[in-house]
Amino acid sequence: MPILLSQFIEACRWVGALLVLAVHSTNMFVNLADIMSAPHSASVYAWWFFVSYELGHQAVVGFFAISGYLVGGAVLAQLRKDKPFLREYLIHRFARIYIVLAPALLVTVALDWIGRNWFGDSGVYDWPVFADHYRLDLFFGALANLSAIYCDFFGSNGPLWSLACEFWYYISFPLLLLPFARAYSPKARAAGFALGLAILVVMSIPPGWFRFGYLLWALGALATLAKRPLVESRCLALGLYVAAVVPIRLLVRGPNLEAFPLLADLADILSAVLFLNLVVTLRFGPQQGWALFRPQLHRRLADFSFSLYSVHMPLLILARAVADRSFGPQWARELATPAHWATLAAVMTGAVLFGFLFSRVTEAHTNAARRALRSACETAEDWRRRRFPPPRPAAEEAEREPQKADA
């Protein structure tokens, strides 16, 4: 991957994760209901504009597009080779997801238990959005990546829904395209396609974002096939993306969505296409300039963005329960004061630090998890070959018969 594109994607990953954290934190601790009726500083107006639900949602759209470009694009590249790839690919994907997902669910259990038992009188964990979300079946549903597909999210960790969708994209996409993989037998190609189609159909049955998210993810994969950018100027490509996202932020809301329900989907497709257009432009364009993306800080922050996204919500809910116990249940609903902004800054800083520390014992060991999983697969394969040896060719058996007779 060209160096500038790699640096740009790293920057987008951590900025997107931080934006999602900021949106959720603001909803917990800062009330800007008077933003249109009372004067505020320029910084508050800027925060209100950028740290909004719609731009946070566009960050998730960007996550799906980047994931499709990196993971789906790698599948398309492997299909053109004569080497089997599916086992190694699945090892990489399973390790990448579960090295974070399983510990994140355990963190959710721990933080929610602390909050419900020590700060349960705050009422936060009794909000309708969390009603009946602490069941064991929801824990295993989340562990099986079925959140927001076949079951509700577990505990207070709602954002894990997007990981569930991506996981099944990872699994089904190469299977659906296996008929084009020359390294596999016709029988294996047909079986793989049938399995991929079954996964797609089963996961698409419940209403939700799975099908539409798959479209955005697949657009990212298809973008890797582009032979040249639609817009050669990276500044113009960036300008087009910004020119689309700004009106999306202002118009895709409230009455407009009620009048035009498809507006949100159309906006997501437009932003995904223009974002991927920028990605392709950076891929084919000059690698000089845009020094903003060159510092190694982007890589360091991107390295734990997945972890931050996966554990931030239970931490925010616990922090809100502590605040409600300490300052009263109405404090966080009051119009924002310096105390609210200070609390927001402290909670966000704590969440980033927690996400980093969490990543040191999870995400940082992804390669080790892949090696362990690879070793386990090889051990299982060796056992299968010893337990069920392949049948000998007929010619070899015919040669052995005279030897048995002579004996």
MOQUIVEN-V21428 format. One line per field, one symbol per residue. ss: DSSP state (a for helix, b for strand, c for the rest). psi: psi as a letter, one per 20 degrees, with the letter a starting at -180 (. if undefined). A space follows every 50 residues. Layout:
ss->???
psi->???
//
This chain:
ss->ccaaaaaaaaaaaaaaaaaaaaaaaaaaacbccccccccccaaaaaaaaa ccaaaaaaaaaaaaaaaaaaaaaaaaaaaccccccaaaaaaaaaaaaaaa aaaaaaaaaaaaaaaaaacaaacaaacaaacccccaaaaaaaacccbccc bccccccaaaaaaaaaaaaaaaaaaacaaacccccaaaaaaaaaaaaaaa aaaaaccccaaaaaaaaaaaaaaccccccccccaaaaaaaaaaaaaaaaa accaaaaaacccaaaaaaaaaaaaaaaaaaaaaaccccccaaacccaaaa aaccaaaaaaaaaaaaaaaaaaaaaaacccaaacbccaaaaaaaaaaaaa aaaaaaaaaaacaaaaaaaaaaaaaaaaaaaaaaaaaccccccaaaaaaa aaaaaac
psi->pqgggghghgghghggghggggghgghhipokhjhiiqqrrhhgggghgh mrgghhhhghghggggghggghhhghhhhjrkppigghghgggggggihg gghhhhggggghggghhhkhihigijqhhjpkjkqhhhghghhjljpjfi rrqpcjmhiihhhgghghggghghghjhijoiiqqhghgggggggghggg ggiigqqajgghhhggghhgghhiiphqqhohohgggghgghhhhghghh hnqchhhhhnhiggghgggghgghghggghghgirqjralihihqihggg hhijhggghhihghgggghhggghhgiqiigiiqqprhhghggggggggh gggghghghhiehikghhhggghgggghghgggghhhmqqqqqhghhhhh ghhhgh.
//
